Amino acid sequence: MPTYLELLAQKRVLDARIEEARAEAAADALAAARAAIAEFGFTPEDLFGKGTKKNGVGAKGAARGTRKPRAAEAGEERAGGETLDLFAPADTAR
């Protein structure tokens, strides 16, 4: 029975062979896809479909990358007067 170190060495060799085979298969698939795109004149919409969003606006109508600040970011306080900011200096006047 092979030792643990021998099995690890075999695994490294096998992992390298797997990665080589994967890279070759990926290159073949990419070449076939490019050939079909060139032959038939496919567009990105043909390949991936039309997006559900237009102009970066999502389902709620807000533009992508924009959001309303949360209470802690806006500096608001809770009902008891405590701030939501954990790193804010402690209020010593109380």
Helices and strands as residue ranges (DSSP letters): H 4-40, H 44-48, H 71-74
